[in-house]
Amino acid sequence: MVLNCRHVWDRISEYIDGSLSPEVRADVEHHLETCEICSAVLDSTRNVIILMADDRVFELPVDFSRRLHARLALAIAEEAPEQPADG
């Protein structure tokens, strides 16, 4: 079976956990050999798992939350289709 990126992303956790059937695991591994994006998603997911398992506490920079929300609002506004003006 040929998997596309979405199929691989849906199975990343199971791939890491080793809970995929041998056939699906082989298909995922074949896709990962040729797809840099999915390989990066796999590496990133593994890194998140490692960070979440770490007992250390990370201090966020001062005002991080406000800046994050401002950037998210800007990104959302840029993606929203323009509304026609009333009138």
Residue pairs with C-beta under 8 A, 6 or more apart in sequence:
1 23
1 24
1 27
2 27
2 31
3 27
3 28
3 30
3 31
4 31
5 31
5 35
5 37
5 38
7 31
8 15
8 28
8 31
8 32
8 35
8 38
8 41
9 38
9 41
11 20
11 24
11 28
12 41
12 42
12 45
13 45
14 20
15 25
15 28
15 42
16 42
16 45
16 46
16 49
20 28
31 38
32 38
32 39
32 42
